């Protein structure tokens, strides 16, 4: 598909247009990712758990859930499912007796290494419309955008809390 070059003078650069373009691009990339993971015969949450353990190493179940954006009930269910398949195991946390650590088994490590390699190829294909230089620039811009938007949300939350406190007096 040919790339249409537009000058910045006739391009809509409004915040709402940035959001719409980002939203649409995210949906298409997500579709590529979901299709790739489904082809690996595993669900998205299972893939996310295994991938996090592959790249971050053993993690407390609470931290693992936060990394893959699963609630405490959902991460427990996912770990149970992966444990039944022999892909992960739970162990005690030597630093906190109340916490359990989740780690890959040797079978789990091999499974996710193979699956991640296939997924990486699929996502590389999905991102092939951008040069490596364009990707680096996009990553930098998206990080800046996310950081600033996140900071604004935190400021708004703080202002809302202060407003409620003032109103309740």
Buried (B, 14 or more C-beta within 10 A) or exposed (E): EEEEEEEEEEEEEEEEEEEEEEEEEEEEEEEBBEEBBEEBEBBBBBBBBBBBBBEEEBBBBEBBBBBBEBEEEEBBEBBEBBBEBEBBBBEEBEEEEEEBBBBBBEEBBEBBEEBBEBBEEBBEEBBEEEEEEEEEEEEEEEEEEEEEEEEEEEEEEEEEEEEEEEEEE
